[in-house]
Amino acid sequence: MSRPAPKTSIATYSIVACDLEAREWGVAVQSKFLAVGAAVPAAEAEVGAVATQARADLSYGPRGIELLRAGRTADEVVAELVGGDPDRGGRQVGVVDGEGRAASYTGMSCLDWAGGATGLGYAAQGNILVSADTVHALATRFEETPGRPLAERLIACLGAAQAAGGDRRGQQSSSLLVVRRRGGYGGTSDRAVDLRVDDHPTPIAELERLYRIQQRLFGETPREQWVEVDDSLRGEVEERLRARGYTQTPLLVAFDAWVATENLEERADGIERLDPVVLAALREDASD
């Protein structure tokens, strides 16, 4: 007979995954638990990713990454984490290593429905779920979406899992972590995406909204799609900047000041060519 879960259990569903072509690793998670992103996910670029949940041992994340960094496979990491753990019956963990190998473990004392599934490049798991359909939806949606950015695939997986039933206690928080070597702000961090919804009635929808903002500010448009600034467009840029109160000269000074204020500096590089996202932002009504 399964024992009751302790009050501190992180009952949730998550997917740990990678995109070896893009060299990205990540974790997406949703739970009826406050600030689940502070507890479940761990990832390191070129090394792998870990999700720890149920009666979570939060050391599983950093310890798992350390083992992956030392060259252990996903299976070996899971075996070592749970092997010497006297409370392993209440643990749940998913791991994807640097080669895309995956492993998932669910202890016998995790409350129903609890279980996991693995495939090429992903480990999906959950506990206190409506049914096995939630984990099946995580896995199926990931397998159905090759070629899309990893972050988008992971959010789509959460949405599919929730539609299939999700956490039987409801929703509260979600998070998305994706790492890529020098993929973060200014190339000085490996955290390409690090978003958390700590307490919200519809945390997955809110996570999607935050991701759209994150991509607007920090996403990348291929350089060949940037717009050449001819005399006409240059005049428009100057006029729109002045309408916003940016009257510095030369024009580049005013432009850079506006870009910094709008947090668009990751998408700007001078005034000769413009990222279409930057141009669209400039063309928005100044009163918006």
TALINNOR-V784398 format. One record per residue. SS is DSSP state (@ for helix, = for strand, . for the rest). PSI is psi in whole degrees, 0 to 359 (NA if undefined). OMEGA is omega in whole degrees, -180 to 180 (999 if undefined). Layout:
# TALINNOR-V784398
ss->[SS/SS]
psi->[PSI/PSI]
omega->[OMEGA/OMEGA]
This chain:
# TALINNOR-V784398
ss->[./././././././././=/./=/=/=/=/=/=/=/=/././././=/=/=/=/=/=/=/=/././././@/@/@/././=/=/=/=/./././=/=/=/=/=/=/=/././././@/@/@/@/@/@/@/@/@/@/@/././././@/@/@/@/@/@/@/@/@/@/././././@/@/@/=/=/=/=/=/=/=/././././=/=/=/=/=/././././././././=/=/=/=/=/././=/=/=/=/=/././=/./././@/@/@/@/@/@/@/@/@/@/@/@/./././././@/@/@/@/@/@/@/@/@/@/@/@/@/@/./././=/./././././=/=/=/=/=/=/=/./././././@/@/@/./././=/=/=/=/=/=/=/./././././@/@/@/@/@/@/@/@/@/@/@/@/@/@/@/@/././././@/@/@/./=/=/././@/@/@/@/@/@/@/@/@/@/@/@/@/./././././././@/@/@/@/@/@/@/@/@/@/@/./././@/@/@/./././././=/=/./@/@/@/@/@/@/@/@/././././.]
psi->[137/137/154/144/141/157/339/6/139/84/123/178/145/162/130/130/170/161/99/331/317/352/52/144/146/171/135/141/147/144/155/70/137/130/54/333/343/350/316/309/148/140/150/132/137/6/307/191/154/143/128/132/195/230/75/137/107/351/344/322/295/324/320/317/319/319/319/318/330/359/7/148/168/315/317/323/312/316/319/322/314/340/317/16/111/341/23/338/334/5/156/135/144/142/138/130/184/346/4/5/144/151/147/139/135/119/155/342/0/140/144/153/139/139/184/173/146/157/189/110/10/153/125/140/158/160/157/49/162/317/179/344/330/311/322/320/320/310/315/315/323/316/335/354/39/149/340/156/142/317/317/322/318/319/318/323/317/317/318/321/320/319/333/357/313/200/125/352/348/201/152/313/162/164/159/123/123/130/145/139/121/30/356/191/124/14/14/2/156/358/93/321/129/90/141/135/107/328/107/144/331/75/332/317/320/322/319/317/315/323/321/319/316/319/324/320/320/1/176/132/129/138/328/347/358/155/127/134/100/184/320/313/325/319/320/316/314/318/317/324/318/323/337/1/9/94/10/156/149/177/323/325/315/317/313/324/317/316/315/320/323/2/34/14/336/344/6/145/80/192/2/328/143/136/132/330/320/317/319/321/321/329/353/151/128/339/353/NA]
omega->[179/177/178/178/177/-176/-178/-179/174/-180/-168/167/-176/171/176/-172/176/171/-174/178/179/-178/178/175/-178/179/171/-174/173/-178/166/-174/-178/172/-177/-180/178/-174/-167/-167/170/-179/176/-178/179/-177/-180/-177/-176/168/177/-174/-171/175/-163/166/-173/174/179/-179/-180/178/178/178/179/178/177/179/179/175/178/175/179/178/-179/179/179/-179/-179/-180/-175/-174/-178/-175/-179/180/-175/179/-180/-177/170/-177/173/-177/168/-177/-176/178/179/177/-173/175/178/-179/175/179/-175/-178/177/-175/180/-16/178/179/-178/178/178/176/-178/176/180/170/-180/-178/177/178/-171/-180/176/179/176/-178/-179/179/177/180/176/-177/-177/-178/178/-179/-177/-171/177/178/177/176/-176/-179/-180/178/-177/176/178/178/179/179/179/-180/179/178/-180/178/176/177/-174/176/179/-176/173/-176/179/175/179/177/176/-180/176/-178/-179/-178/-178/-174/177/-178/-178/-180/176/-177/-179/176/178/-174/-179/171/-170/-177/-174/-180/177/-171/180/176/178/177/176/180/179/179/178/177/180/180/177/-177/-169/177/-177/172/179/-175/-179/178/178/-174/176/-179/176/-177/-178/-179/178/177/178/179/-179/-179/-178/177/179/179/178/178/179/-173/-178/174/-5/-175/-178/180/178/-180/-179/179/178/179/-180/179/-178/-180/-179/-174/177/-178/-176/178/-179/-174/-179/177/-177/169/180/179/178/180/179/179/180/-177/175/179/-177/179/-178/999]
